[in-house]
């Protein structure tokens, strides 16, 4: 179910996308420093992608993580309450279990209902949908191996859910 709030968030997300797409070295350093002080696990997780991605893929993934940061950084709780590895793993495990459950469903309509119900619980639908669209429209991300892209999207969704519950 798409709400008025979801529609109003679209304009916010569009403005933030423009901001991260036009970032320079000073911006990257400033945001990375903010992330390090407020959410060190978030930054560490992002930096871990450098081992499994090409430089161009990493650049685009960084922009997505900067988008997430920009979206949530106005919440005072994100600067006070740290997302721990343990908390992240619980959310990620839930997301993986949902995908495995849906994958086991033979009926395509039922499988879609499972995905829809899961997305219905997401408070930041506009943000996640913009990220999903970006992953399928930015050439370097669109060409990415499906399994790698899926793992990245699970990580992204898991962080969004962690930040939503701070």
C-alpha angles and dihedrals in degrees: 000000000000114000135198087256090058091053093047090051091058092073091048091051092047091054091048091049090055089050096052093041089058097043122137133199093275091053092049091050094046095047093043089052091050091049092048092053098041105030111013094169090055091054093043090051091050092049089052089070091071089078095056104034141062118252091256092049090048092051091054093044089051090054089053092051090047088051090053090048093049091048095053103028093091089067109095090212092065088063094047109033115058123216103229127207088247093054092045092050091053091053093044092049089053091052093048091048090052092051092048091049092049091046089056091056110099095194110083092207092053091046089053090048089056091051091045092050091050093049089047088065092055111100094196099054095147091053095049094044091051089051092047090050090048091052089055099041107039101085098224091051095040090056093048117118108271095235093051092046090048092053091049091050091050089053092048094048090047092054092047089053091047091053092046091059099049 
